[in-house]
Amino acid sequence: MSMQFSTGKDFTRPATGMYIGTVADVVPMPDRPTAYGVKNQVRIHWVLFNLATGQLVVDSKGAPIEAVAITNASASPNGSLTTKFVTPILGQVPPPVTSVELLEQLIMGRSNVLILTESPNSKDPSKPYVNVTGIGPIQAGMPAPQGIPTTYVRAKNKPQQTSGPRPGQVTNTYQTAPGYAPAAVPTAYQAPVNLNAAVPQPNLVPGTPGFKPF
């Protein structure tokens, strides 16, 4: 299926190109209506880092800009969750992904190179979709992953409010440099980095060796 970013009012779409992306959240989306009937789906969030400098990519308010993808929550080894996301994130075919909890254990905090490209938005041509169209390993010479910013709030921990902060509530404006949670520790499912591999350049397109194109 097409993995497309939300165009919500407060959502800042990332520019197309290549980034280091770290999985910061996994959100279950049960019983969603789709063109193929009601499906259980899952939403994957990455925070983005500049491929050249390793700096966190932020919006005008200093909050992290995210890449977001939605796919069916299927345990099938041939399903898009496994083939388009978990396998390239890990660099290796995972065990069957049978729950959101297992998915979190496998991919939360993992860092990869992401390729983001645009596709037309028929509902609003002025706001094209930005899609994750490739996931690949971090190569030698690229910045080391910094992990998830400690100020990042997962969807399940966000307060259910729509009218702004409560009186006296402390809000983080990201005016100071955020800290980072440790990057995910490699496990048996983490493919080793090829230290002799060429460093991908920003003009690479999906299909480049080492990347998993969608």
C-alpha positions as CSV (number, residue, x, y, z in Angstrom):
1,M,0.0,0.0,0.0
2,S,1.1,3.6,-0.3
3,M,2.9,4.9,2.8
4,Q,1.9,8.6,3.0
5,F,2.5,11.3,5.6
6,S,-0.4,13.0,7.4
7,T,-1.1,16.6,6.3
8,G,-2.6,17.6,9.6
9,K,-2.6,21.3,10.5
10,D,0.5,21.2,12.8
11,F,2.4,18.6,10.8
12,T,5.7,19.8,9.2
13,R,6.5,17.6,6.2
14,P,10.2,16.8,5.8
15,A,12.0,17.9,2.6
16,T,12.7,15.1,0.2
17,G,16.2,13.6,0.2
18,M,18.3,11.3,2.4
19,Y,18.4,11.3,6.2
20,I,19.5,9.2,9.1
21,G,16.2,8.1,10.7
22,T,15.7,6.6,14.1
23,V,12.5,4.7,14.9
24,A,10.9,6.7,17.7
25,D,7.4,5.3,18.0
26,V,5.2,2.4,16.9
27,V,1.5,3.2,17.1
28,P,-1.2,0.5,16.7
29,M,-4.2,1.6,14.6
30,P,-6.9,-1.1,15.0
31,D,-10.0,-1.5,12.7
32,R,-9.2,1.2,10.2
33,P,-11.4,1.3,7.1
34,T,-9.3,0.9,3.9
35,A,-10.1,0.3,0.2
36,Y,-9.8,-3.4,1.0
37,G,-12.0,-3.5,4.0
38,V,-11.4,-2.9,7.7
39,K,-7.7,-3.6,8.6
40,N,-5.6,-3.5,11.6
41,Q,-2.7,-1.2,10.8
42,V,0.5,0.2,12.5
43,R,2.1,3.6,12.2
44,I,5.9,3.9,12.4
45,H,7.5,7.2,13.3
46,W,11.1,8.2,12.7
47,V,13.0,11.2,14.0
48,L,15.3,12.6,11.3
49,F,19.0,13.6,11.4
50,N,21.0,15.4,8.8
51,L,22.9,12.9,6.7
52,A,26.0,15.1,6.6
53,T,26.1,16.7,10.1
54,G,24.1,14.3,12.2
55,Q,22.1,17.2,13.6
56,L,18.4,16.6,14.6
57,V,16.1,18.0,11.9
58,V,13.6,20.3,13.6
59,D,10.7,22.6,12.6
60,S,10.3,26.3,13.2
61,K,9.5,25.7,16.8
62,G,12.4,23.4,17.4
63,A,10.4,20.2,17.6
64,P,11.7,17.1,15.7
65,I,10.4,16.7,12.2
66,E,9.2,13.1,11.7
67,A,8.9,10.7,8.9
68,V,5.7,8.6,9.3
69,A,4.6,5.5,7.5
70,I,1.4,3.4,7.8
71,T,1.1,-0.2,6.8
72,N,-1.1,-3.3,7.5
73,A,-0.3,-5.1,10.8
74,S,0.3,-8.5,9.3
75,A,2.4,-11.3,10.6
76,S,2.9,-12.7,7.1
77,P,6.6,-13.0,6.1
78,N,5.5,-11.6,2.7
79,G,3.4,-8.7,4.1
80,S,4.5,-5.1,3.7
81,L,5.3,-4.7,7.4
82,T,8.0,-7.4,7.2
83,T,9.3,-6.9,3.7
84,K,9.2,-3.1,3.4
85,F,10.0,-2.1,7.0
86,V,11.2,-4.6,9.6
87,T,13.6,-6.5,7.3
88,P,15.4,-3.5,5.9
89,I,15.4,-1.8,9.3
90,L,17.2,-4.8,10.8
91,G,19.1,-5.7,7.7
92,Q,17.9,-9.3,8.1
93,V,14.6,-11.2,8.0
94,P,13.0,-11.1,11.4
95,P,11.1,-13.7,13.4
96,P,7.4,-13.6,12.7
97,V,6.0,-10.2,13.9
98,T,2.9,-11.3,15.9
99,S,2.3,-8.3,18.2
100,V,2.9,-4.6,18.5
101,E,5.0,-5.4,21.6
102,L,7.3,-7.6,19.6
103,L,7.5,-5.0,16.8
104,E,8.6,-2.4,19.3
105,Q,11.3,-4.7,20.7
106,L,12.6,-5.3,17.2
107,I,12.7,-1.8,15.7
108,M,12.4,0.9,18.4
109,G,15.6,3.0,18.6
110,R,17.0,1.5,15.4
111,S,18.7,3.9,13.0
112,N,19.0,3.6,9.2
113,V,19.4,5.8,6.1
114,L,16.0,6.8,4.8
115,I,15.1,8.0,1.3
116,L,12.2,10.3,1.2
117,T,10.4,11.2,-2.1
118,E,7.3,13.1,-3.1
119,S,4.1,11.8,-4.8
120,P,1.1,13.7,-6.0
121,N,-1.8,14.5,-3.7
122,S,-4.9,14.6,-5.8
123,K,-6.9,16.2,-2.9
124,D,-4.5,19.1,-2.6
125,P,-1.8,19.4,-5.4
126,S,0.0,22.1,-3.4
127,K,0.8,19.6,-0.7
128,P,2.3,16.5,-2.2
129,Y,2.8,13.5,-0.1
130,V,6.3,12.7,1.2
131,N,6.9,9.0,1.2
132,V,9.6,6.7,2.6
133,T,10.8,5.0,-0.5
134,G,14.0,3.4,0.7
135,I,15.6,2.1,3.9
136,G,19.3,1.1,4.0
137,P,22.2,0.6,6.4
138,I,24.3,3.5,7.8
139,Q,27.6,3.4,6.0
140,A,31.1,4.1,7.1
141,G,31.8,7.9,7.2
142,M,28.2,8.8,8.1
143,P,27.4,10.4,11.5
144,A,26.8,8.0,14.3
145,P,23.2,7.5,15.3
146,Q,22.2,9.7,18.3
147,G,19.1,7.8,19.4
148,I,15.7,9.1,20.3
149,P,15.7,12.6,21.8
150,T,14.8,12.4,25.5
151,T,12.2,15.1,25.0
152,Y,10.3,13.1,22.4
153,V,6.8,12.1,23.6
154,R,5.3,8.9,22.2
155,A,1.7,8.9,21.0
156,K,0.5,6.8,23.9
157,N,2.0,9.2,26.4
158,K,0.6,12.4,24.9
159,P,-2.2,14.2,26.9
160,Q,-5.6,14.0,25.2
161,Q,-6.2,17.7,24.8
162,T,-7.0,20.0,21.8
163,S,-7.0,23.5,23.3
164,G,-3.4,24.1,24.3
165,P,-1.6,23.6,27.6
166,R,-3.4,23.5,30.9
167,P,-2.8,26.3,33.4
168,G,0.6,25.8,35.0
169,Q,1.5,23.0,32.6
170,V,5.2,23.0,31.6
171,T,5.8,22.7,27.9
172,N,9.1,22.0,26.2
173,T,9.9,24.5,23.5
174,Y,13.2,22.8,22.5
175,Q,15.1,26.1,23.0
176,T,17.9,24.1,24.5
177,A,19.6,21.2,22.8
178,P,17.7,17.9,23.7
179,G,19.5,14.9,25.1
180,Y,19.3,11.5,23.4
181,A,18.4,8.1,24.6
182,P,21.0,5.5,23.8
183,A,20.8,4.1,20.3
184,A,19.5,0.6,20.1
185,V,22.0,-2.1,20.9
186,P,22.6,-4.4,18.0
187,T,21.1,-7.9,18.3
188,A,21.3,-11.1,16.3
189,Y,19.0,-9.4,13.8
190,Q,21.2,-6.4,13.2
191,A,23.2,-6.8,10.0
192,P,26.9,-5.8,10.3
193,V,28.0,-2.5,8.7
194,N,30.2,-3.0,5.7
195,L,33.1,-0.7,6.5
196,N,34.4,-0.9,3.0
197,A,31.1,0.2,1.4
198,A,30.9,3.5,-0.4
199,V,29.1,6.3,1.4
200,P,25.8,7.0,-0.4
201,Q,25.5,10.5,-1.9
202,P,22.4,12.7,-1.6
203,N,21.5,12.2,-5.3
204,L,21.1,8.5,-4.9
205,V,17.6,7.1,-5.9
206,P,15.7,4.1,-4.8
207,G,17.3,1.0,-6.2
208,T,20.8,1.9,-5.1
209,P,22.7,-1.2,-3.9
210,G,22.3,-1.6,-0.1
211,F,18.9,0.0,0.0
212,K,15.5,-1.6,0.2
213,P,13.3,0.2,-2.3
214,F,9.5,0.1,-2.0
